[in-house]
Amino acid sequence: MSDDNKNLGDDLNDMLDDAKDNAKRTGDKISQSAKEFSDDAKRSANEFSANAKRASEDFSNDAKNVFSDGKNVAIIAHITIIGWIIAVVMNGNNKTEFGSFYIRQMLGFIIIAFITSWIPILNLIVWIVLLVAWIMSLIAAMGGEMKESFLFGKQFQEWFKSL
């Protein structure tokens, strides 16, 4: 019996050693998989960060182009008094002749509209004429042309040349 117990004890020790070896191999495999996963995650995070940085730089450059483009300033100047104020601020940062031209022209239209708004019958006629002049000016601005308005266009450019 003692040989049987010894063999049984040896078998149990062999089984425990095999279990330990298998557990160690499995732990090593899991550790390796975790390291690979971690490396992949780091690589993906670095790629994402680089892409985000490039995208933000592209957006920043696009925004600078939009704000420095005289055509955009000219079109924005045509959108009510608030648009005109925004256009003045935008043009102040990076002054363009095209943007300044339409800022001066729209200032003249705004002043004429304000002055004539107090005279009842003349008001309606002037507003219709101003609407036509405004539409023609907006079309010219969108087309990239510096076209003076038929309604005091030359005078607006002279009177408000400081803008």
C-alpha positions in Angstrom: 0.0 0.0 0.0 2.7 2.4 0.7 3.9 2.1 -2.9 0.4 2.8 -4.1 0.2 5.8 -1.8 3.6 6.9 -3.0 2.5 6.6 -6.7 -0.7 8.3 -5.9 1.2 11.1 -4.2 3.6 11.4 -7.2 0.6 11.4 -9.6 -1.0 14.2 -7.5 2.3 16.2 -7.5 2.6 15.7 -11.3 -1.0 16.8 -11.8 -0.4 19.9 -9.6 2.8 20.7 -11.4 1.0 20.3 -14.7 -1.8 22.6 -13.4 0.7 25.2 -12.3 2.5 25.1 -15.6 -0.8 25.4 -17.5 -1.9 28.2 -15.2 1.4 30.0 -15.8 1.2 29.5 -19.6 -2.4 30.8 -19.5 -1.4 33.8 -17.3 1.5 34.5 -19.7 -0.9 34.4 -22.7 -3.4 36.7 -21.0 -0.5 39.0 -20.0 0.7 39.1 -23.6 -2.8 39.7 -24.9 -3.3 42.5 -22.4 0.0 44.1 -23.5 -0.9 43.8 -27.2 -4.3 45.3 -26.4 -2.7 48.1 -24.4 -0.2 48.8 -27.3 -3.0 48.9 -29.8 -5.0 51.3 -27.6 -2.0 53.6 -27.2 -1.4 53.5 -31.0 -5.1 54.2 -31.7 -5.2 57.1 -29.2 -2.0 58.6 -30.7 -3.6 58.3 -34.2 -6.8 59.9 -33.0 -4.9 62.7 -31.3 -2.9 63.4 -34.4 -6.1 63.4 -36.6 -7.9 65.7 -34.1 -5.0 68.1 -34.1 -4.9 68.1 -38.0 -8.6 68.6 -38.1 -8.5 71.5 -35.7 -5.7 73.2 -37.6 -7.6 72.7 -40.9 -10.7 74.2 -39.2 -8.7 77.1 -37.9 -7.2 77.8 -41.3 -10.6 77.6 -43.0 -12.0 80.0 -40.4 -9.2 82.4 -41.1 -9.8 82.2 -44.8 -13.5 82.9 -44.4 -12.9 85.9 -42.2 -10.2 87.3 -44.4 -12.1 86.9 -47.6 -13.5 90.3 -48.7 -16.3 88.6 -50.6 -17.7 87.1 -47.4 -17.4 90.5 -45.6 -19.2 92.2 -48.6 -22.1 89.7 -48.5 -22.4 89.8 -44.7 -22.6 93.7 -44.9 -25.8 93.3 -46.8 -27.6 91.4 -44.0 -29.3 94.1 -41.9 -27.5 96.6 -39.6 -26.2 93.7 -37.4 -24.6 92.1 -40.5 -23.1 95.4 -41.4 -21.6 95.8 -37.9 -20.2 92.2 -38.1 -18.8 93.0 -41.5 -17.1 96.2 -40.1 -15.5 94.1 -37.3 -14.4 91.4 -39.7 -13.0 93.9 -42.1 -11.2 95.7 -39.3 -9.1 92.5 -38.6 -8.0 92.1 -42.2 -9.0 95.0 -44.3 -9.8 94.3 -48.0 -10.7 96.8 -50.6 -13.6 94.6 -51.8 -15.1 94.3 -48.3 -14.6 98.0 -47.6 -16.3 99.0 -50.8 -19.5 97.2 -49.9 -19.4 98.3 -46.3 -19.3 102.0 -47.5 -22.1 101.3 -50.0 -24.3 99.6 -47.4 -23.7 102.4 -44.9 -25.0 104.9 -47.5 -28.1 102.7 -48.0 -28.7 102.5 -44.2 -28.4 106.3 -43.8 -30.8 107.0 -46.7 -33.3 104.5 -45.3 -33.1 106.0 -41.8 -33.5 109.6 -43.1 -36.4 108.9 -45.4 -38.2 106.7 -42.9 -39.7 109.9 -41.3 -41.3 111.2 -44.5 -44.6 109.2 -45.2 -45.1 109.1 -49.0 -41.4 109.5 -49.9 -40.7 106.7 -47.6 -42.4 104.1 -49.7 -40.9 105.2 -53.0 -37.3 105.4 -51.5 -37.7 102.0 -49.8 -38.7 100.4 -53.2 -35.7 102.1 -54.9 -33.4 101.0 -52.0 -34.7 97.4 -52.3 -33.8 97.3 -56.0 -30.4 98.9 -55.3 -29.8 96.5 -52.4 -30.6 93.5 -54.5 -28.3 94.7 -57.3 -25.5 95.4 -54.8 -25.9 91.9 -53.2 -25.8 90.2 -56.6 -22.7 92.1 -57.6 -21.0 91.3 -54.2 -21.8 87.6 -54.6 -20.4 87.7 -58.2 -17.2 89.3 -56.9 -17.7 92.6 -58.7 -17.1 96.0 -57.2 -20.1 97.7 -58.8 -21.2 101.1 -57.6 -24.9 101.5 -56.9 -26.9 103.7 -59.3 -28.1 105.4 -56.1 -25.2 107.7 -54.9 -22.7 104.9 -55.3 -19.8 107.2 -56.2 -20.7 109.6 -53.4 -20.8 106.8 -50.8 -17.3 105.7 -51.7 -16.0 109.3 -51.3 -18.0 110.2 -48.2 -17.1 107.1 -46.3 -13.6 106.4 -47.6 -12.2 106.1 -44.0 -14.1 102.8 -43.6 
